[in-house]
Amino acid sequence: MVSEAGCAPLPPDGPEPIQARVTVSGTMAGVLRDLAVLDGRTPEALAIEWAAGKLVNPERPLDVRP
């Protein structure tokens, strides 16, 4: 659907989308990158979980292999 001005599409009817932006820096950024490699996930996904307080801490240090 295009607006009357023909410039930009109108948003669809229904709930508005959710956008999230999180910036993690310093040591925690490195920790999340390392954890992402070990967990097979993206650092961005882990950063959002961390910011929401939902990231489960690993049971062992990141540099110790089982």
N, C-alpha and C positions, 0 to 999 in steps of 0.2 A: 504494500500500500504506500502511496506517495502523498505527501502533504499537498495542499492547494498551491503552494508556491512552486512545487516541483523540485525543491532543493534536497530534501532529506526524507527518508521514510519515517512514517509515524511509528511510535512504539506499538507493539501488539497489545490487544486488550488483555487484561489479567494482571497478576502480580508483577511488580517491577523486579528486574533482575537484582541479584545480590553481587556486589563487587567487593573484594577484599584486597587490601594492600598492607603488607607487613615488611618492615625493614629490620633486619637483624645484623648487627655489626660486631666487630671485635672477636673475642674468644668464642662467644656463643655461636657466631656464624661459622667458625671453623668446626666446632663440635657438631653442629647440624649437618654440615657438608660430609664430615666423616661418618656420621650415623646414617646419612642417606645412602652412602656407598655400601655400608654393611647391610642395610635394611632393604636395598633395592628400590628405594623411593626417591622422589625429587627433594632437593633441599627446600624448595618453595612450599611443598606440601607439609614438610616437617616444621617449617617456620610458622605456618598458620596454626598448626596444632599447638606449637610451643606458646604462641601468643595467646591462644585460647585457654591455656592451662591444661590441655588434654594430652600432652606428649608424655608417654610413659618412659621413665628413665631406664636405661639398660641396667641389667643386674651385675655386669662386670665392666671394668674400664674398657674404653674403645680400642686401646692398643693391645689388649690381651685376647689371643685367639683361644677358642675352646680346645 
